[in-house]
Amino acid sequence: MQFLLYNFHLFIYALLFVGSVLQLGCTLSTASQLQLEANAIINSGWWNLSHSDSIYDICSWIVGITCNDAGSVTHITYMYEERPIQLATLNLSAFKNLEHLEVVKSSLNGTIPSEIGNLSNLRFLDLSYNSFQGKIPSSLENLSKLTYLNLSHNSLQDEIPPSLGNLSKLIYLDLSHNSLQGEIPSSLGYLTNLLTLIFSNNKINGTFSISLLNIMYLQNIDISHNLLTGSLEPFSVKYFPLLKSLDLSYNGISRAVPMLLCDILYLNLSFNNLNGPIPYCVSPYALMGNNGVCSNIPDIQIEFQFQPCPDSQKKRRTLVIILSITIFLFLAFFLLLYLRHNRIAIKNKHARITETSKNGDLFCIWNYDGGIAYEDIIRVTEDFDLKYCIGTGGYGSVYRAQLPSGKIVAVKKLHGFEAEVPTFDESFRNEAKVLSEIKHRNIVKLHGFCLHKRMMFLIYEYMEKGSLLSVLFDDREAIKFDWKKRVNTVKGTAHALSYLHHDCVPPIVHRDISASNVLLNSKWEPIVSDFGTARFLNLDSSNRTIVAGTIGYIAPGKLLMFFSTFIYLI
């Protein structure tokens, strides 16, 4: 037991000894650091040491030097103009804890040493109003804690280093009154905490605002007396609620003054290339020297030498005229395209209809949505079963067919024995040709056709009321077919014939207008059908067509006969 107690005491003494050694080491290290800092101050030649009792106690007697509790230098402020000094004579590497370095109006010359990037704890750096030359050292990017940087009023040259964009905590940046040139680096857009940016009195060029649009909280901007170009519009859209001060005077900014700049407390856009009227919220002082800016207030015109604004009504009328002409030209262009497309479509359709295969057969099935197929017609009519037949004409029978889509059509089928008769075959093909070339609300619409030696049928839109003849000879339907409907039937039929005779090129002669060939839809509107005997009329030819049509309705007296019969039945 005594042995264990002895060893425990021995262990405690050993720990105390090691702790003392470590504490002594830390003390020696701190003392060494303080000695390095004192030597750097003494050897710099910046301060007069003749009146000092203890030259190594720098924290107690040198004005402008502040130390922490351990005696290490944290602040250096130097503002003497007695004699020229150089920053290089101050051993910056010695100040590991330096947070504030301010050497202003001290005739510093030469270049800014790259060793300044070793001050890793630096938060405030002001070297303004000196005589520094050369480039801004890229080593400044190592000062990650820096919030304030002022290098203004020197003779710094070359471009603004992009490395300044790693200084993410920077709040204040002033590089004004130097000889910096080139564009504002896009990397400055990463300075998301920046509140104040001053680049005035340099030779900076490029488009304004391109590299600054990502900075979220900018409040004060001064880039006056440079060579900037571009427009204020994108910048004003992003920053007008935040900005307190904007000075872009003496640049080459162009275009109109955005109204969104009204909320800025201090605005100076003088001596640029801006144009347009002065916004009501902007002082004329802020726009003086812009030759394109105008005003209709006489006092402002005289004092600031602004031109009068052009008549807005005259300008508006000019714009309306230009816009109207432009719209007219566009419409004319699209109309020509439509007519050309329509002419080509008709030509192609005519080619499809007149084109024959080797065995002289034609086959074409279509409708408004391209959904009709030959198999559909055969299936829904059960191979033209008699129970679907709704009428029989001079040749062929008409069937009612409800397609899979739900649409109802009328199918006119040529009987097998009739297909062997050349006259019937020609009439069927002629009707397909004529109806595929015309379109009128009072002429039956052809949805498709099949012209084959073993199967010939035409597909029309379905007319619910049937033919005019069937309505007139049905007592109940005739009662519903009142005077107004009958007059409209005469007018609609006349419109259809007028379209055929005067609007079609070449004109078309129906040659078989009769009450059985005028159909009525569900709205009692007349639809002219049966174009089997119709002919295209060649106006340049003296040839006359042969007599054709239903007996009793033969042209040219057939239309008169049709109306006479119609009026008689009324």
C-alpha positions as CSV (number, residue, x, y, z in Angstrom):
1,M,0.0,0.0,0.0
2,Q,2.8,2.4,0.9
3,F,4.4,1.5,-2.4
4,L,1.3,2.5,-4.3
5,L,1.1,5.8,-2.4
6,Y,4.7,6.5,-3.1
7,N,4.3,5.9,-6.8
8,F,1.1,8.1,-6.9
9,H,2.9,11.0,-5.3
10,L,5.8,10.5,-7.7
11,F,3.3,10.7,-10.6
12,I,1.8,13.9,-9.3
13,Y,5.2,15.6,-9.0
14,A,6.0,14.5,-12.5
15,L,2.8,16.1,-13.9
16,L,3.5,19.3,-12.0
17,F,7.0,19.4,-13.4
18,V,5.8,18.8,-17.0
19,G,3.1,21.6,-16.5
20,S,5.8,24.0,-15.3
21,V,8.0,23.2,-18.2
22,L,5.1,23.7,-20.7
23,Q,4.1,27.0,-19.0
24,L,7.7,28.1,-19.1
25,G,7.8,27.2,-22.8
26,C,4.7,29.2,-23.5
27,T,6.1,32.1,-21.5
28,L,9.3,31.9,-23.4
29,S,7.4,31.7,-26.7
30,T,5.3,34.7,-25.8
31,A,8.4,36.6,-24.7
32,S,10.0,35.7,-28.0
33,Q,7.0,36.9,-30.0
34,L,6.9,40.2,-28.1
35,Q,10.6,40.6,-28.7
36,L,10.1,40.1,-32.4
37,E,7.4,42.8,-32.5
38,A,9.5,45.2,-30.4
39,N,12.5,44.7,-32.7
40,A,10.3,45.3,-35.8
41,I,9.1,48.6,-34.4
42,I,12.5,49.7,-33.3
43,N,14.3,48.7,-36.5
44,S,11.6,50.2,-38.8
45,G,13.0,53.8,-38.3
46,W,9.4,55.1,-38.3
47,W,9.4,56.3,-34.7
48,N,11.7,58.7,-32.7
49,L,13.1,56.6,-29.8
50,S,15.3,59.3,-28.2
51,H,12.9,60.1,-25.4
52,S,12.1,56.6,-24.4
53,D,13.1,55.2,-21.0
54,S,12.6,51.6,-22.1
55,I,12.6,51.1,-25.8
56,Y,11.3,47.5,-25.5
57,D,8.1,48.5,-23.7
58,I,6.5,49.6,-27.0
59,C,2.9,49.4,-25.8
60,S,3.3,52.1,-23.1
61,W,5.1,54.9,-24.8
62,I,4.6,54.8,-28.6
63,V,1.5,56.7,-29.8
64,G,-0.6,54.7,-32.3
65,I,0.3,51.2,-31.1
66,T,-2.2,49.2,-29.1
67,C,-1.5,45.8,-27.6
68,N,-3.6,43.0,-26.1
69,D,-3.4,41.7,-22.5
70,A,-0.4,39.6,-23.3
71,G,1.4,42.6,-24.7
72,S,1.2,41.6,-28.4
73,V,0.6,44.4,-30.9
74,T,-3.0,44.4,-32.4
75,H,-3.3,48.0,-33.7
76,I,-0.8,50.2,-35.6
77,T,-1.9,53.7,-36.6
78,Y,0.7,56.0,-38.2
79,M,-0.1,59.4,-39.6
80,Y,3.1,61.4,-39.8
81,E,4.3,63.4,-42.7
82,E,7.7,64.4,-41.5
83,R,9.8,62.3,-43.8
84,P,9.3,59.7,-46.5
85,I,9.2,56.1,-45.2
86,Q,8.7,52.7,-46.8
87,L,6.4,49.9,-45.7
88,A,9.0,47.4,-46.5
89,T,11.2,48.6,-43.5
90,L,8.5,47.4,-41.1
91,N,8.8,43.6,-40.7
92,L,5.2,42.8,-41.1
93,S,5.8,39.0,-40.6
94,A,6.5,39.7,-36.9
95,F,2.9,40.9,-36.1
96,K,1.0,37.6,-35.9
97,N,-1.9,39.2,-33.9
98,L,-2.2,42.5,-35.8
99,E,-5.8,43.3,-36.5
100,H,-5.6,47.0,-37.5
101,L,-3.0,48.6,-39.8
102,E,-3.6,52.2,-40.7
103,V,-0.8,54.2,-42.3
104,V,-2.3,57.3,-43.9
105,K,-0.7,60.5,-45.3
106,S,2.7,59.3,-44.4
107,S,4.5,59.7,-47.8
108,L,4.9,55.9,-48.1
109,N,6.4,55.1,-51.5
110,G,7.6,52.1,-53.5
111,T,5.3,49.1,-53.8
112,I,3.0,47.4,-51.4
113,P,5.1,44.3,-50.2
114,S,3.5,40.9,-50.8
115,E,4.4,40.0,-47.2
116,I,1.3,42.0,-46.2
117,G,-0.6,38.8,-47.0
118,N,0.9,37.1,-43.9
119,L,-1.2,39.3,-41.6
120,S,-3.8,36.5,-41.2
121,N,-5.7,38.2,-38.4
122,L,-5.9,41.6,-40.1
123,R,-9.4,43.1,-40.3
124,F,-8.7,46.8,-41.1
125,L,-6.2,48.0,-43.7
126,D,-5.9,51.6,-44.7
127,L,-2.9,52.8,-46.8
128,S,-4.6,55.8,-48.4
129,Y,-3.0,59.1,-49.3
130,N,0.5,57.8,-49.9
131,S,2.7,57.4,-53.0
132,F,2.5,53.7,-53.6
133,Q,3.2,52.6,-57.2
134,G,3.0,49.3,-59.1
135,K,0.3,46.6,-58.8
136,I,-2.1,45.8,-56.0
137,P,-0.5,42.6,-54.6
138,S,-2.5,39.4,-55.2
139,S,-1.4,38.2,-51.7
140,L,-4.2,40.3,-50.3
141,E,-6.5,37.4,-51.0
142,N,-5.0,35.7,-47.9
143,L,-6.5,38.3,-45.6
144,S,-9.7,36.3,-45.2
145,K,-10.8,38.3,-42.1
146,L,-10.5,41.7,-43.8
147,T,-13.6,43.8,-43.6
148,Y,-12.1,47.3,-44.5
149,L,-9.7,48.0,-47.4
150,N,-8.7,51.5,-48.5
151,L,-5.8,51.9,-51.0
152,S,-7.1,55.2,-52.4
153,H,-5.1,58.3,-53.4
154,N,-1.9,56.5,-54.5
155,S,-0.3,55.9,-57.9
156,L,-1.3,52.2,-58.2
157,Q,-1.4,50.9,-61.7
158,D,-2.5,47.9,-63.9
159,E,-5.8,46.1,-63.4
160,I,-7.8,45.4,-60.3
161,P,-6.7,41.9,-59.2
162,P,-9.5,39.3,-59.4
163,S,-8.1,37.8,-56.2
164,L,-9.9,40.5,-54.2
165,G,-13.0,38.4,-54.8
166,N,-11.9,35.9,-52.1
167,L,-12.3,38.5,-49.4
168,S,-15.8,37.3,-48.6
169,K,-16.1,39.4,-45.3
170,L,-15.2,42.7,-47.0
171,I,-17.7,45.5,-46.2
172,Y,-15.8,48.6,-47.4
173,L,-13.6,48.8,-50.5
174,D,-11.9,52.0,-51.8
175,L,-9.5,52.0,-54.7
176,S,-10.2,55.5,-55.9
177,H,-7.7,58.1,-57.2
178,N,-5.2,55.7,-58.7
179,S,-4.3,54.8,-62.3
180,L,-6.1,51.4,-62.4
181,Q,-7.5,50.3,-65.7
182,G,-9.3,47.4,-67.4
183,E,-12.7,46.1,-66.5
184,I,-14.2,45.5,-63.0
185,P,-13.4,41.8,-62.3
186,S,-16.5,39.6,-62.3
187,S,-15.0,37.9,-59.2
188,L,-16.1,41.0,-57.2
189,G,-19.6,39.6,-57.5
190,Y,-18.6,37.2,-54.7
191,L,-18.3,40.1,-52.2
192,T,-21.8,39.4,-50.9
193,N,-21.3,41.5,-47.7
194,L,-20.0,44.6,-49.5
195,L,-21.8,47.8,-48.6
196,T,-19.5,50.5,-50.0
197,L,-17.6,50.4,-53.2
198,I,-15.5,53.4,-54.4
199,F,-13.5,53.2,-57.7
200,S,-13.6,56.8,-58.7
201,N,-10.9,58.7,-60.7
202,N,-9.3,55.8,-62.4
203,K,-9.2,54.5,-66.0
204,I,-11.7,51.6,-65.6
205,N,-13.6,50.6,-68.7
206,G,-16.1,48.0,-69.8
207,T,-19.9,47.7,-69.3
208,F,-21.2,49.0,-66.1
209,S,-23.1,46.7,-63.7
210,I,-22.2,43.4,-65.4
211,S,-19.8,42.4,-62.6
212,L,-21.8,44.0,-59.7
213,L,-25.2,42.4,-60.1
214,N,-24.4,39.5,-57.7
215,I,-23.5,41.8,-54.8
216,M,-26.6,41.8,-52.7
217,Y,-26.5,44.7,-50.2
218,L,-24.6,47.5,-51.9
219,Q,-25.6,50.8,-50.5
220,N,-22.9,53.3,-51.7
221,I,-21.3,53.2,-55.1
222,D,-18.9,55.8,-56.6
223,I,-17.3,54.9,-59.9
224,S,-17.2,58.4,-61.3
225,H,-14.5,59.8,-63.6
226,N,-13.8,56.5,-65.4
227,L,-14.5,55.1,-68.9
228,L,-17.6,53.0,-68.2
229,T,-20.3,52.3,-70.8
230,G,-23.6,50.4,-71.0
231,S,-27.1,51.0,-69.5
232,L,-28.4,51.6,-66.1
233,E,-31.6,49.5,-66.6
234,P,-30.5,46.1,-65.3
235,F,-28.6,47.6,-62.4
236,S,-31.5,49.8,-61.3
237,V,-34.0,46.9,-61.4
238,K,-31.8,45.0,-58.8
239,Y,-30.6,47.8,-56.5
240,F,-33.0,50.7,-56.3
241,P,-34.6,49.6,-52.9
242,L,-31.2,49.5,-51.2
243,L,-29.0,52.2,-52.7
244,K,-28.4,55.3,-50.7
245,S,-25.7,56.9,-52.9
246,L,-24.8,56.4,-56.6
247,D,-22.2,58.5,-58.4
248,L,-21.4,57.5,-62.0
249,S,-20.6,61.0,-63.3
250,Y,-18.0,61.6,-66.0
251,N,-18.4,58.2,-67.8
252,G,-20.0,57.0,-71.0
253,I,-23.2,55.5,-69.6
254,S,-25.9,55.7,-72.3
255,R,-29.7,55.2,-73.0
256,A,-32.6,56.6,-71.0
257,V,-32.6,57.3,-67.2
258,P,-34.7,54.6,-65.5
259,M,-37.5,55.7,-63.3
260,L,-36.5,53.1,-60.7
261,L,-33.6,55.4,-59.6
262,C,-36.1,57.7,-57.9
263,D,-35.5,56.1,-54.4
264,I,-31.7,56.9,-54.3
265,L,-30.9,59.6,-51.7
266,Y,-27.9,60.9,-53.6
267,L,-27.6,60.5,-57.4
268,N,-25.1,61.9,-59.8
269,L,-25.2,60.9,-63.4
270,S,-23.8,64.1,-64.9
271,F,-21.6,64.2,-68.0
272,N,-22.5,60.8,-69.5
273,N,-24.3,59.9,-72.8
274,L,-27.8,59.6,-71.3
275,N,-30.9,60.6,-73.3
276,G,-34.6,61.1,-73.0
277,P,-36.8,63.2,-70.6
278,I,-35.8,63.9,-67.0
279,P,-37.8,61.7,-64.6
280,Y,-39.9,63.8,-62.3
281,C,-38.1,62.5,-59.3
282,V,-34.5,63.1,-60.4
283,S,-32.8,66.5,-59.9
284,P,-31.6,68.2,-63.1
285,Y,-28.2,68.7,-61.3
286,A,-27.8,64.9,-61.4
287,L,-28.1,64.9,-65.2
288,M,-26.3,68.0,-66.3
289,G,-23.8,67.5,-69.1
290,N,-25.8,64.8,-70.9
291,N,-26.5,66.2,-74.3
292,G,-29.3,63.7,-75.0
293,V,-31.4,64.6,-71.9
294,C,-34.3,66.9,-72.6
295,S,-36.9,68.9,-70.6
296,N,-40.0,70.9,-71.5
297,I,-39.6,73.3,-68.5
298,P,-38.1,76.6,-69.8
299,D,-36.2,77.5,-66.7
300,I,-34.5,74.1,-66.6
301,Q,-33.7,74.3,-70.3
302,I,-32.0,77.6,-69.9
303,E,-30.1,76.8,-66.7
304,F,-28.8,73.4,-67.6
305,Q,-28.8,73.8,-71.4
306,F,-31.2,70.9,-72.0
307,Q,-32.9,70.5,-75.4
308,P,-36.8,70.5,-75.5
309,C,-38.3,67.1,-75.6
310,P,-39.9,66.1,-78.9
311,D,-43.7,66.1,-79.1
312,S,-44.9,62.9,-77.5
313,Q,-48.1,62.9,-79.5
314,K,-46.3,63.3,-82.8
315,K,-43.9,60.5,-81.7
316,R,-46.8,58.3,-80.7
317,R,-48.5,58.9,-84.1
318,T,-45.3,58.0,-85.9
319,L,-45.0,54.8,-83.8
320,V,-48.6,53.9,-84.6
321,I,-48.1,54.5,-88.3
322,I,-44.9,52.4,-88.3
323,L,-46.6,49.7,-86.3
324,S,-49.6,49.6,-88.5
325,I,-47.5,49.3,-91.7
326,T,-45.5,46.6,-90.0
327,I,-48.6,44.6,-89.1
328,F,-50.1,45.1,-92.6
329,L,-46.9,43.8,-94.2
330,F,-46.9,40.8,-91.9
331,L,-50.5,40.0,-92.6
332,A,-50.0,40.4,-96.3
333,F,-47.0,38.1,-96.1
334,F,-48.9,35.4,-94.2
335,L,-51.9,35.8,-96.5
336,L,-49.7,35.2,-99.5
337,L,-48.2,32.1,-97.8
338,Y,-51.7,30.9,-97.0
339,L,-52.9,31.3,-100.6
340,R,-49.8,29.6,-101.9
341,H,-50.2,26.8,-99.5
342,N,-53.9,26.5,-100.3
343,R,-53.2,26.5,-104.1
344,I,-50.5,23.8,-103.7
345,A,-52.9,21.7,-101.5
346,I,-55.7,21.9,-104.1
347,K,-53.2,21.0,-106.8
348,N,-51.9,18.0,-104.9
349,K,-55.5,16.9,-104.0
350,H,-56.4,17.2,-107.7
351,A,-53.4,15.2,-108.6
352,R,-54.3,12.5,-106.1
353,I,-57.8,12.2,-107.5
354,T,-56.9,12.3,-111.2
355,E,-53.9,10.0,-110.8
356,T,-54.6,6.4,-111.7
357,S,-52.7,3.3,-110.9
358,K,-51.7,0.6,-113.5
359,N,-55.2,-1.0,-113.3
360,G,-57.0,2.4,-113.3
361,D,-58.1,2.3,-109.7
362,L,-58.2,5.1,-107.1
363,F,-58.3,4.7,-103.3
364,C,-58.4,7.7,-100.9
365,I,-60.0,7.8,-97.5
366,W,-59.8,10.8,-95.2
367,N,-61.7,13.2,-93.0
368,Y,-61.2,16.2,-90.7
369,D,-58.9,14.2,-88.4
370,G,-57.6,11.7,-90.8
371,G,-59.4,8.9,-88.8
372,I,-61.6,7.3,-91.5
373,A,-60.2,4.0,-92.9
374,Y,-61.6,1.6,-95.5
375,E,-61.9,-1.1,-92.9
376,D,-64.0,1.2,-90.6
377,I,-66.6,1.7,-93.4
378,I,-66.9,-2.0,-94.1
379,R,-67.1,-2.9,-90.4
380,V,-69.7,-0.3,-89.3
381,T,-72.0,-1.0,-92.2
382,E,-71.5,-4.8,-91.9
383,D,-70.4,-5.0,-95.5
384,F,-73.2,-2.6,-96.6
385,D,-76.1,-4.6,-95.0
386,L,-79.6,-3.4,-96.1
387,K,-80.5,-2.4,-92.6
388,Y,-78.2,0.6,-92.9
389,C,-79.6,1.7,-96.3
390,I,-81.4,5.0,-96.1
391,G,-82.1,5.6,-99.7
392,T,-81.5,4.6,-103.3
393,G,-80.7,7.0,-106.1
394,G,-80.5,6.9,-109.9
395,Y,-77.4,4.8,-109.4
396,G,-76.2,3.3,-106.2
397,S,-77.6,3.3,-102.6
398,V,-76.9,5.5,-99.6
399,Y,-76.0,4.0,-96.2
400,R,-75.9,5.5,-92.7
401,A,-72.6,4.7,-91.0
402,Q,-71.5,5.6,-87.5
403,L,-67.7,5.7,-87.3
404,P,-65.7,4.4,-84.2
405,S,-65.2,8.1,-83.3
406,G,-69.0,8.6,-83.0
407,K,-69.2,10.7,-86.1
408,I,-72.1,9.8,-88.5
409,V,-71.5,9.9,-92.2
410,A,-73.5,9.0,-95.3
411,V,-71.9,6.5,-97.7
412,K,-73.0,6.4,-101.3
413,K,-72.1,3.0,-102.8
414,L,-72.2,2.0,-106.5
415,H,-73.7,-1.4,-107.1
416,G,-71.4,-4.0,-108.6
417,F,-73.4,-4.3,-111.9
418,E,-73.6,-0.5,-112.1
419,A,-69.8,-0.2,-111.8
420,E,-69.6,-2.0,-115.2
421,V,-71.6,0.8,-116.8
422,P,-69.1,3.4,-118.1
423,T,-71.5,6.3,-117.5
424,F,-72.0,5.5,-113.9
425,D,-68.3,4.9,-113.3
426,E,-67.5,8.3,-114.9
427,S,-70.2,10.1,-112.8
428,F,-68.8,8.6,-109.6
429,R,-65.3,9.7,-110.4
430,N,-66.4,13.1,-111.6
431,E,-68.3,13.7,-108.3
432,A,-65.2,12.8,-106.3
433,K,-63.1,15.2,-108.4
434,V,-65.5,18.1,-108.2
435,L,-66.3,17.9,-104.5
436,S,-62.6,17.6,-103.5
437,E,-61.9,21.0,-105.2
438,I,-64.7,23.1,-103.6
439,K,-65.8,24.2,-100.2
440,H,-69.0,26.0,-99.3
441,R,-71.4,25.9,-96.4
442,N,-74.4,25.0,-98.7
443,I,-72.5,22.3,-100.7
444,V,-72.2,18.8,-99.4
445,K,-68.8,18.0,-97.8
446,L,-66.9,15.0,-99.2
447,H,-65.0,13.2,-96.4
448,G,-63.4,10.6,-98.6
449,F,-63.9,8.0,-101.4
450,C,-62.9,4.6,-102.6
451,L,-62.7,4.1,-106.4
452,H,-61.8,0.5,-107.1
453,K,-63.1,-1.9,-109.8
454,R,-64.4,-4.1,-107.0
455,M,-65.6,-1.5,-104.6
456,M,-66.7,2.1,-105.3
457,F,-68.2,4.4,-102.7
458,L,-68.2,8.1,-101.6
459,I,-68.3,9.4,-98.0
460,Y,-70.4,12.6,-97.3
461,E,-71.5,14.5,-94.2
462,Y,-74.7,13.2,-92.9
463,M,-77.9,15.2,-93.5
464,E,-80.5,14.4,-90.7
465,K,-83.6,15.8,-92.5
466,G,-83.0,14.0,-95.8
467,S,-83.8,15.5,-99.2
468,L,-86.0,18.6,-99.8
469,L,-88.3,16.4,-101.8
470,S,-88.9,13.9,-99.0
471,V,-89.7,16.8,-96.6
472,L,-92.2,18.5,-98.9
473,F,-94.1,15.2,-99.4
474,D,-94.2,14.4,-95.7
475,D,-97.2,16.1,-94.2
476,R,-95.8,16.3,-90.7
477,E,-92.4,17.5,-91.9
478,A,-94.0,20.0,-94.3
479,I,-95.8,21.7,-91.4
480,K,-92.5,22.2,-89.6
481,F,-91.0,23.5,-92.8
482,D,-92.5,26.9,-92.5
483,W,-92.3,29.9,-94.8
484,K,-89.0,31.3,-93.2
485,K,-87.3,28.0,-93.6
486,R,-88.4,27.7,-97.2
487,V,-87.2,31.1,-98.1
488,N,-83.8,30.4,-96.4
489,T,-83.7,27.1,-98.5
490,V,-84.1,29.1,-101.7
491,K,-81.4,31.6,-100.6
492,G,-78.9,29.0,-99.5
493,T,-79.3,27.0,-102.8
494,A,-78.9,30.2,-104.8
495,H,-75.7,31.0,-102.8
496,A,-74.3,27.6,-103.6
497,L,-74.9,28.0,-107.3
498,S,-73.5,31.5,-107.3
499,Y,-70.4,30.1,-105.7
500,L,-70.1,27.4,-108.3
501,H,-70.6,29.8,-111.2
502,H,-68.7,32.9,-110.0
503,D,-66.2,32.0,-107.3
504,C,-64.7,28.8,-108.7
505,V,-61.9,28.8,-111.3
506,P,-62.8,27.4,-113.7
507,P,-66.6,27.8,-113.1
508,I,-68.6,24.6,-112.3
509,V,-72.0,23.9,-113.8
510,H,-74.1,21.4,-111.6
511,R,-76.5,20.4,-114.4
512,D,-78.9,18.5,-112.1
513,I,-80.5,20.8,-109.5
514,S,-83.7,19.1,-108.2
515,A,-85.6,18.8,-105.0
516,S,-84.1,15.4,-104.5
517,N,-80.6,16.7,-104.8
518,V,-81.0,19.5,-102.2
519,L,-80.6,18.1,-98.7
520,L,-81.5,19.6,-95.3
521,N,-79.4,19.3,-92.1
522,S,-80.6,19.3,-88.5
523,K,-80.9,23.2,-88.6
524,W,-83.0,23.1,-91.8
525,E,-80.1,24.5,-93.8
526,P,-80.0,23.5,-97.5
527,I,-77.0,21.5,-98.8
528,V,-76.6,20.9,-102.6
529,S,-75.5,17.4,-103.4
530,D,-75.1,14.9,-106.3
531,F,-72.4,16.4,-108.5
532,G,-72.1,13.3,-110.8
533,T,-73.1,15.3,-113.9
534,A,-71.3,18.5,-112.9
535,R,-68.8,19.9,-115.3
536,F,-65.9,22.4,-115.2
537,L,-66.6,25.2,-117.7
538,N,-63.8,26.3,-119.9
539,L,-64.6,30.0,-120.6
540,D,-62.0,30.1,-123.4
541,S,-63.6,27.3,-125.3
542,S,-66.6,27.4,-127.7
543,N,-67.4,23.7,-127.0
544,R,-70.7,22.9,-125.4
545,T,-71.3,20.1,-123.0
546,I,-73.8,17.4,-123.9
547,V,-77.3,17.4,-122.4
548,A,-77.3,15.8,-119.0
549,G,-79.4,15.8,-115.8
550,T,-82.6,14.5,-114.5
551,I,-85.5,14.6,-117.0
552,G,-87.7,17.6,-116.2
553,Y,-84.7,19.5,-114.6
554,I,-82.4,19.8,-117.6
555,A,-80.4,23.1,-117.7
556,P,-80.6,25.9,-118.6
557,G,-84.3,25.8,-117.5
558,K,-83.8,23.3,-114.7
559,L,-83.2,25.9,-111.9
560,L,-86.3,27.8,-113.0
561,M,-88.2,24.5,-113.1
562,F,-86.8,23.6,-109.6
563,F,-88.0,26.9,-108.0
564,S,-91.3,26.7,-109.9
565,T,-92.0,23.2,-108.5
566,F,-90.8,24.3,-105.1
567,I,-93.1,27.3,-105.0
568,Y,-96.0,25.2,-106.3
569,L,-95.6,22.7,-103.5
570,I,-95.5,25.6,-101.0
